[in-house]
Amino acid sequence: MKVLMLGWEFPPYNSGGLGVACHGIARALTQKGVDVLFVLPKKIPVSDERIRFCFADIDSLDIRRVDTALVPYVSSDEYARRRAGLDGIYGSDLFAEVRRYAMLIGDIARKEQFDVIHAHDWLSFLAGIEAKRVSGKPLIIHVHITSFDQAGGENVDPRVFEIERAGMRDADMVVTVSEYTKQMVMRYHGIHDSKIRVVYNGIEASDAGNTVVGNTDPDFLDSYRRDGYKIVLFVGRITLQKGPDYFLRAAALVLRHHPKTLFVVAGSGDMEWRMIDLAAALGISKNVFFTGFTRGEELLRLFRSADLFVLSSVSEPFGITPLEALVNGTPVLISKQSGVSEVLSHALKVDFWDVEEMANKIVATLKYEPLARQLSSYGFEEVLQLTWSRAADACIALYRFILDSLRAKT
């Protein structure tokens, strides 16, 4: 089976969970004998050898590159700023670039042989529609996040909304990463239940890495550890959707009862400076450390050094970071407004807006070691069952179902 897979971020050039999911699914599919042609929408400034090196053990995974100025989670304003330093081959705005990407995909779809088109998230949806038009092959739209999640409510960009709706309307099947997202797709886009399949994201034990040895604390935590501090970790984009303000307001309450706590915020985003100001306004600046965007070995050390990981998202279609925390032995507290809360039993859960309850559960985990150990141990065993291999099996079953259905009609 051959799959034309369309996405717009891919590790190590990713700024969020979408790239991690694309990598995990594509890798697992190829390990099961599926031939994946992954088309990236941006030119990665490294050699082809470097790109293939990331997947050196998967010969069937081929990466085709399309020059573009798109980057993960870009807004229209940010696209305009990035384009200012680029030459004239790029679209005049974000949506012109999305249309240009679709045009280029059409050319690739004419030349390549494949059975199914699998498009990840809205920037790839028009490309998926075009590939289907050119090839006549079935289209799967994979929804990792909706415009409503990104807006943290109903104040969505209508242009993004229309692209989402077009993709879901023209798709032969829609995949969502959780039942939570499925319900949003049904509610806001009017897609019938029979056209949607839920495929949960996953993780592999090997994703934790094996290179961290000895003291796992990053250097900046050494002095805090020596002074008896506990570490509470937030990892993610610092945007409205991720609820960093709720995390900090809960932190202020925690510090009243457990003053020797350091709150580490690992990530970047349009709310970063506002969160720095908020920490100052709450009087907790000396207990909050902003690391900026973190990946690789440094991120592994953060996960392993933390006493608790907190996902405070306002609306989270899934949420891979809690899985990454658990596979590294760190207990988690997660928002009930998340898809990952559907698959984790051994995790503390709280409504994102209930900062008092969030603070209570943080304090309980920091004070009661048996609770932390139980959450860590049971959570680790549970997360090992949530694999990308399982997600790939679900995708393969869906590919076969669609292809069999089309054959039955002919």
WOKA-V40685 format. One record per residue. N is the residue number from 0. SS is DSSP state (h for helix, s for strand, l for the rest). PSI is psi in whole degrees, -180 to 180 (NA if undefined). OMEGA is omega in degrees with one decimal (none if undefined). Layout:
N:SS:PSI:OMEGA
N:SS:PSI:OMEGA
//
This chain:
0:l:138:-179.6
1:s:133:-176.6
2:s:129:170.3
3:s:109:-175.6
4:s:129:-176.3
5:s:128:178.6
6:s:179:-177.8
7:l:9:164.5
8:l:151:-175.9
9:s:131:-179.6
10:l:145:6.7
11:l:10:179.8
12:s:68:179.3
13:l:153:178.7
14:l:13:-179.7
15:l:-168:-174.5
16:h:-19:-180.0
17:h:-48:179.1
18:h:-40:177.8
19:h:-43:-179.9
20:h:-43:178.5
21:h:-45:179.3
22:h:-49:-176.6
23:h:-45:-178.9
24:h:-47:-178.4
25:h:-44:179.6
26:h:-46:-178.7
27:h:-37:178.1
28:h:-46:-178.6
29:h:-32:177.5
30:h:-19:178.4
31:l:13:174.2
32:l:5:177.8
33:l:133:178.1
34:s:111:-175.5
35:s:124:170.5
36:s:108:-175.1
37:s:121:-178.9
38:s:115:179.3
39:s:143:-176.9
40:l:11:177.3
41:l:148:177.2
42:l:120:-179.9
43:l:125:-172.0
44:l:49:174.7
45:l:170:-179.7
46:l:161:175.9
47:h:-35:179.6
48:h:-38:179.8
49:h:-42:179.5
50:h:-45:-179.9
51:h:-25:-179.9
52:h:-31:177.4
53:l:-23:-177.2
54:l:36:-172.6
55:l:-27:-177.0
56:l:5:-178.6
57:l:89:-174.6
58:l:-29:-174.0
59:l:-6:179.1
60:l:112:-178.6
61:s:138:-180.0
62:s:122:174.3
63:s:137:-175.0
64:s:138:175.8
65:l:125:179.7
66:l:130:179.5
67:l:161:178.4
68:l:5:179.9
69:l:140:172.0
70:l:159:-176.3
71:l:136:173.5
72:l:23:-179.1
73:l:143:173.4
74:l:171:179.4
75:h:-43:-179.4
76:h:-42:-178.9
77:h:-37:177.2
78:h:-44:-178.9
79:h:-39:178.8
80:h:-42:-178.9
81:h:-39:-176.2
82:h:-24:-175.8
83:l:-30:-178.7
84:l:10:-176.4
85:l:168:-177.9
86:l:-178:-168.3
87:l:3:-178.7
88:l:-11:-175.9
89:l:158:178.8
90:l:156:-176.4
91:l:-23:175.6
92:l:179:-175.7
93:h:-42:-174.8
94:h:-31:172.3
95:h:-36:179.0
96:h:-39:176.5
97:h:-42:178.5
98:h:-36:178.3
99:h:-40:176.2
100:h:-43:179.2
101:h:-40:179.6
102:h:-43:-180.0
103:h:-35:177.5
104:h:-36:178.4
105:h:-40:179.4
106:h:-42:178.7
107:h:-40:-177.7
108:h:-27:177.5
109:h:-29:-172.4
110:h:-28:-173.6
111:l:155:175.8
112:l:128:179.2
113:l:165:-177.5
114:l:-33:-173.3
115:s:147:173.2
116:s:131:-177.3
117:s:106:-173.5
118:s:129:-177.3
119:s:117:171.3
120:l:167:-160.7
121:h:-33:-179.8
122:h:-18:179.3
123:h:-5:-172.9
124:h:-44:178.9
125:h:-36:176.1
126:h:-41:177.9
127:h:-42:178.0
128:h:-44:-179.7
129:h:-42:178.9
130:h:-38:177.6
131:h:-42:179.8
132:h:-43:-176.7
133:h:-41:-171.2
134:h:-25:-174.0
135:l:7:-178.8
136:l:155:-178.9
137:s:148:-176.1
138:s:128:172.5
139:s:125:175.6
140:s:124:-176.2
141:s:112:-175.1
142:s:107:176.9
143:l:-24:179.2
144:l:148:177.4
145:l:166:177.6
146:h:-26:179.0
147:h:-36:174.9
148:h:-48:-176.8
149:h:-34:179.8
150:h:-13:-177.2
151:l:24:-177.6
152:l:-151:-174.0
153:l:6:178.9
154:l:66:-172.2
155:l:161:172.9
156:l:117:-176.1
157:h:-27:179.7
158:h:-40:176.0
159:h:-43:179.3
160:h:-44:-178.3
161:h:-36:177.0
162:h:-42:176.0
163:h:-49:-176.8
164:h:-41:179.4
165:h:-44:-180.0
166:h:-45:-178.4
167:h:-35:179.1
168:h:-43:-176.2
169:h:-14:-176.9
170:l:150:171.9
171:l:-27:176.3
172:s:147:177.3
173:s:129:175.6
174:s:131:172.9
175:s:155:-174.3
176:l:-1:178.5
177:l:165:172.8
178:h:-34:176.4
179:h:-48:179.7
180:h:-36:177.2
181:h:-45:-179.5
182:h:-36:177.3
183:h:-42:179.0
184:h:-42:178.1
185:h:-42:-176.4
186:h:-49:-171.6
187:h:-26:-176.8
188:h:-4:175.6
189:l:25:178.9
190:l:132:-176.9
191:l:147:-179.6
192:h:-37:-175.6
193:h:-17:-177.9
194:h:4:-174.5
195:s:137:172.3
196:s:138:176.3
197:s:124:174.4
198:l:107:-178.3
199:l:146:172.6
200:l:172:-177.8
201:l:-163:178.5
202:l:161:173.7
203:l:150:179.0
204:h:-34:-179.5
205:h:-19:179.6
206:h:-19:178.2
207:h:-23:-179.3
208:l:159:-178.0
209:l:13:-173.5
210:l:-14:179.8
211:l:122:-179.5
212:l:161:176.4
213:l:-144:179.6
214:l:122:-176.9
215:l:-10:-176.7
216:l:132:169.8
217:l:155:-174.5
218:h:-39:-175.0
219:h:-13:178.8
220:h:-11:-174.2
221:h:-50:-176.3
222:h:-36:178.7
223:h:-42:179.0
224:h:-43:179.9
225:h:-29:179.5
226:l:6:174.4
227:l:21:-179.6
228:l:148:167.9
229:s:154:-175.7
230:s:125:174.7
231:s:130:-168.3
232:s:137:169.3
233:s:127:177.2
234:s:123:177.3
235:l:175:175.5
236:l:137:-179.7
237:l:80:-176.8
238:l:169:-179.1
239:h:-43:-176.1
240:h:-36:-173.3
241:h:-8:175.8
242:l:39:179.9
243:h:-28:178.4
244:h:-37:177.0
245:h:-38:177.3
246:h:-46:-178.1
247:h:-37:178.1
248:h:-36:174.0
249:h:-39:178.9
250:h:-42:179.8
251:h:-37:178.7
252:h:-39:179.1
253:h:-41:-175.0
254:h:-19:175.0
255:h:-30:-176.9
256:h:-25:-177.5
257:l:76:-173.6
258:l:-23:179.0
259:l:63:177.2
260:s:134:175.3
261:s:128:178.8
262:s:115:-177.2
263:s:124:178.4
264:s:108:-177.9
265:s:109:-179.7
266:l:178:177.1
267:l:164:-179.7
268:l:-180:-171.5
269:l:-10:178.2
270:l:8:-173.2
271:h:-51:-178.2
272:h:-34:176.3
273:h:-36:179.4
274:h:-35:175.1
275:h:-43:176.9
276:h:-39:-180.0
277:h:-43:177.5
278:h:-41:177.9
279:h:-44:-179.2
280:h:-34:178.5
281:l:-7:-180.0
282:l:28:-176.6
283:l:16:-174.7
284:h:-39:-176.3
285:h:-11:178.7
286:h:8:-179.6
287:s:130:-179.3
288:s:120:177.2
289:s:117:-176.1
290:s:-17:-168.9
291:s:-178:-179.5
292:l:133:-173.9
293:l:140:177.5
294:l:176:171.9
295:h:-140:-175.5
296:h:-39:-179.4
297:h:-41:178.6
298:h:-39:176.4
299:h:-44:179.5
300:h:-38:178.1
301:h:-47:178.9
302:h:-44:-174.5
303:h:-23:-179.2
304:h:-20:-174.8
305:l:145:173.5
306:l:-22:177.7
307:s:140:173.7
308:s:137:-178.4
309:s:126:170.5
310:s:108:-173.2
311:l:25:-170.4
312:l:141:174.5
313:l:-40:178.0
314:l:112:-174.0
315:s:107:-179.0
316:l:-44:173.3
317:l:-87:-178.6
318:l:88:-177.2
319:l:-28:-174.7
320:h:-36:175.4
321:h:-35:176.2
322:h:-41:179.0
323:h:-38:177.4
324:h:-48:-176.9
325:h:-40:-179.4
326:h:-17:174.5
327:l:11:172.1
328:l:13:-177.8
329:l:128:177.7
330:l:159:-174.0
331:s:149:170.7
332:s:121:-171.7
333:s:151:176.4
334:s:138:174.5
335:l:-20:179.4
336:l:52:-177.8
337:s:150:176.8
338:l:-34:-177.5
339:h:-24:178.1
340:h:-18:178.0
341:h:-24:-173.1
342:l:-8:179.4
343:l:123:175.1
344:l:-38:-175.6
345:l:66:178.8
346:l:145:172.5
347:s:143:-176.7
348:s:145:-177.0
349:s:149:170.5
350:l:136:-174.3
351:l:-33:-175.1
352:l:-14:-175.8
353:l:76:-174.2
354:h:-28:178.2
355:h:-45:177.8
356:h:-36:176.2
357:h:-45:179.3
358:h:-42:179.6
359:h:-43:-177.4
360:h:-31:174.0
361:h:-47:-179.5
362:h:-43:-179.4
363:h:-43:-179.4
364:h:-38:-178.9
365:h:-33:-175.4
366:h:-33:-173.6
367:l:98:-177.6
368:h:-41:178.6
369:h:-37:178.0
370:h:-46:-179.7
371:h:-43:-179.2
372:h:-42:-179.5
373:h:-44:178.3
374:h:-40:-179.5
375:h:-49:-175.9
376:h:-52:-178.6
377:h:-37:178.5
378:h:-38:178.3
379:h:-45:179.6
380:h:-38:-179.2
381:h:-43:-174.4
382:h:-24:178.5
383:l:-17:178.0
384:l:-12:-177.2
385:l:79:-170.8
386:l:159:172.8
387:h:-27:176.4
388:h:-42:177.0
389:h:-42:178.3
390:h:-40:179.3
391:h:-40:177.2
392:h:-42:179.7
393:h:-40:178.3
394:h:-44:179.9
395:h:-43:178.0
396:h:-38:179.1
397:h:-42:176.6
398:h:-48:-177.1
399:h:-40:179.1
400:h:-46:-179.3
401:h:-47:-178.6
402:h:-41:178.1
403:h:-38:179.5
404:h:-41:179.8
405:h:-40:178.1
406:h:-38:-178.0
407:h:-25:-179.4
408:h:-16:-176.3
409:l:NA:none
//
